[in-house]
Amino acid sequence: MAKCDQGYLCEVCGDEVEDISESDLYLRFIIGEVPVRDLLTAPERHLKCHPFLAQFILDDRFPPITMEGPFGKAQLDPAERARMESLVTRGFQRLQEIHTLPPMPFNQYPLPEFLDATRQ
């Protein structure tokens, strides 16, 4: 395959991130961590290749990831852990939904509480 025919390559494993449903970059955009202007320049990763973020996904469609040590969610305050699980899980569910919908503008991808930030 020609280099220009490849999608974005994961900065961790080097494999292609084949679609948005497995994209760490787009999940972070949906949950307000990445501004729209950075979508074309920020590094891409598979969700499974970003264990810190992936450990907060609580959905049967995503295999659970446990991260040990100081960055494991077990080390967080219970309220912060619950907040992150809710946010990242809702973002993951939105990511899966977007993957099944007809094409739409990027500024409609984020969760409702982050939509205003993408319009600026």
Helices and strands as residue ranges (DSSP letters): G 3-5, G 20-22, H 24-30, G 36-38, G 47-49, H 51-54, G 73-75, H 78-100, G 106-108, G 112-114, H 115-118
